[in-house]
Amino acid sequence: MSNSVDLAQMIRWCVTLVPWQPYSLLCTPNPYRPPSIHVDLLTLLPSIHLHLLTPTHPSIHLLILQTPSIHLLTPTDRITCAEYKCMVDQGVPHLLIDVRDSTEYNMCRLEQSENIPLQQLKEEAVLAKISTLIGHVEAKLPPNSDVQVVVVCRRGNDSQKAVRLLKAQLQAGGLCIRDVVGGLMAWAKEVEPSFPKY
């Protein structure tokens, strides 16, 4: 590699996107072949610290910033993975809404979840569907019981937005709407290690 190569050209040579690999990097200081980085296409949003090693640039760092966790809800509007698992194990009737897009949902999901993407939550037809699903849960409960609505996403950010939207749109009493702290990533870490991570 020539000493005069510019950084932009080097990066163009180095970065190779490989789908369905865990985000990781493979760097080689071989002077006859540019170093390569293998990055999962679906994991570009999480924080990835890429450390490039080359003969002319011994240490180059690239940082793709992680979307930070947000805090929109009070603790009473949230439920931990352990608490949700306890609810499931006890057979508590509830509605579980997964607000990821359909592509992500089809890759992996929790049992009995309903896929209603976040961007659809303001649509009248979708709200009518949710009301019907809530009615099905209500029919399984004793009179005057609150219907438990649990919202989940990948990391616990969109689910908080969804809870705020649902609380604003579904103003009927008797609803307890909460989201799962940390989302499916936390579920895989804390409850079900075999659950797919992406």
N, C-alpha and C positions, 0 to 999 in steps of 0.2 A: 504494500500500500504506500503510495507516495506521501511524503511529508507535507505536501502542499494541498492534500485533499481537504475540502472544507467540511465542517461539521454536519451541515445539512445533507450533503452527499453521503457521508458516512452513515448517518442515521437512516437514510433511504435504503442503503445497502443492508443495514443491520436488522431492521424490523421485519419480521415475517409473522403473519397472523395465521395461526393453525387452530381450526375449530375443534371443540370437544377435547381439549387438553386442560388440565388444571393450570391456572395461571402460574407460570414459572419462567425461568430463563435458562438458556444454555449459552454460555459465553465461551469463546475460544480465542486465545491470543495468537493463533496461527497467522503469521504475516502474509501468507499466500491466500488466505480466505477470510473475508470479512466475518466478524463475529455475528452470530444469529441469536435472536430472542424469540422464543415461542410463547405466544400470548393467546389465551382463550378469548375468542371473539365475544363471548358472553360475560367476560369478567373484566372488561376495560373500565367499568365504572368504579369497582372497588380500588382501593389504593394499591398501586403496584410500584415498587421501587426497583428500577432497572439499573443494574450496575454494569456498564460496558467496559471491557478491557481490550485495548488495542495497542499495537507497538508505538503508535504516535500519540495516543491519548490514553495514558495508563489508567486514568480513573475519570469516568464521565457518568454522571447520575441524571437519570430522567425520572420525574415524578408525575404520575397521573393521580390527581387528588381524588380522594374518596368523598362521595356525597356524605356530608355529616349527618348524624342522627339529629332529628328534630324533636322538640318537646312542646307539643300543642295541647296536650290533655293533662288533666290532673290525675294523680294516682288512682283515684276512685273510678276513673273512666278507662282504666287499663287492667289487663289481667296477665299474669306471668304464664309462661309455658307450663310450669308445674301445676299452677291453679287450673289451667284449662285441661290438662291431662286428668286431673282429679275429677273435674266436671264430667269428662267423657267416661272415665272408669265407673263413676257413680250412676251413669245413665241419665243425667239431667237433660231433659228436652231443651233444645236450643237450635238456633239458626247460625250456621257458620258461613260467612261470606268471604270469599277469596277475591280481592280486588286487583290481582295481577291481570295482565292481558292474557288472551286465550293461548298464545304460544307458550308462555311460561307455565300456565295452568296445566296444559296437556303434557308437559314434561314431568311434572310431579305435583302432587296435591295431597291434602289430608282427606281422610274418608268423610263422606257425607257433606263435603263443602259445596257451596254453590258459587260458580264463577260469574261475578258481576264486576267487570272492570271499572276502575275508578272514574274514568271519563264518561261512563254511562249513567252515573248515579243521579244525575239531574233529569234524566228523560222520564216522561210521564209513564210510558209503558213499563219501564224498568221498575219505577217506584210502585206501580200497581202489582208487578210480579213479586216484589219484596213483601208488600202488604199481604198478598195471598200466602206466601211462605210463612210469614209470621202467624197468620191465622191457623195454619196447619200445626204449628208448634203450640199455639195457645190451646188448641183442642185437646192436647195431651196433658195439660196442666190442671191442677185444682182451681176452682174459682178464685178470682181476685189475686192470682199469682202474676208476677212480672215475667214477661217473655225475655229470655236471655238471647241477645244478638251479639255474636262475636265476629270481629272483623280481623282478617289476617292478610299480610302481604309478604314480600320477600324479607324486608329488613325492619319493618315496623314504622316506616315513615308514611307511606301512602295510606296505610290502615288508619293512622291518626286523622289524616285529612278526610277519609271516608266516614269516620265516626262523627266528625263535626258536620259533614254534609247530611248524614242520615238523621242526626238529632234536629237539624234545621228543617229537613223535608218531612220527617215522620213525627209530627207533633202530638200524636195520640199518646195518652198516658199508658202506664203498664208496660213500658219497654225499658230494658236495661241494656244499653248499647256500649260495648267496650271493644278495645283492640288488644291484640296479643303483642306484648312487649318483645321487641327484637325479631318478630316475624318468624318465618320458616327457617331462617339461618339460626336463630336461637333454639328453635324446636330441634333441629338436627344436632345442635351442640349439647343441649341440656336434657333432651328427652329420648330422641330416637337417632342414635349415631348413624344408622344405616340409611336414614332419609337422604335423598340426593341433594348434594350441594352444588350450586352453580353461581 
